């Protein structure tokens, strides 16, 4: 795992977190749900998904460039945000 972190670097981690933040904000606006919940889910998904793939032996992630890792982060953020939406269901709308 340290090798993967050395390959992608801390800059990529920060960029992945920003991608997750944006994905969470967009999801909260689209669904009308809790911003905090979706932002946390987006950041966790974007940052964790490349590491999970690398741990599962998807070696293309380790050798991929920064743009590929960021694209994988987008996929991870969307997957986790969608999972959170599916689990929380209808009761997620805030009342005005």
C-alpha positions, 0 to 999 in steps of 0.5 A, a space after each residue: 500500500 505504501 508503494 501505491 501512495 508513493 506512486 500517486 503522491 499526496 497531491 493526488 490524495 488532495 485532488 481526490 478529496 476535492 473530487 469527492 467534495 464536489 461529488 457530495 455537494 452535487 449529490 446533496 443539491 440534486 437529492 435535496 439531502 444532507 450536505 454533510 452526509 453526501 460530502 463525507 460519502 463522496 470524499 471517502 469514496 473518491 479517496 478509498 476506491 483507488 486504494 481498494 482497487 490497488 489492494 485487490 490487485 488491479 495493477 493498472 491503478 498503480 501504474 496509471 497516471 494522475 488523470 486515470 487515478 482521478 477518474 477512478 476517484 470519480 467513479 468511487 465517489 459516485 458509487 459511494 454517494 449512490 450507495 448512501 442514497 439507496 440506503 437512506 432512501 426517501 427520508 433524506 429530504 430536509 424539511 423547509 
